[in-house]
Amino acid sequence: MSAEEPNTDREWLMRIDGKLDGVLVCQKDHEDRIRAVEGNFFKVLSIAGFIGFLSGWFGKVWGGSP
């Protein structure tokens, strides 16, 4: 065994607890990023829909098709 490996159950639990805290922080950061992407997704989708509507409307008005 190396000097850094835990020897007792308490040391093992402390090491696991420290790693679990790191995982929870990463999960929180990941959820925050996903929420931001979801919020922007609906904005982009709305803008794309509006651009599609305008291009269809202008195409009908100026396209010359009866």
Residue pairs with C-beta under 8 A, 6 or more apart in sequence:
1 7
6 12
6 14
6 15
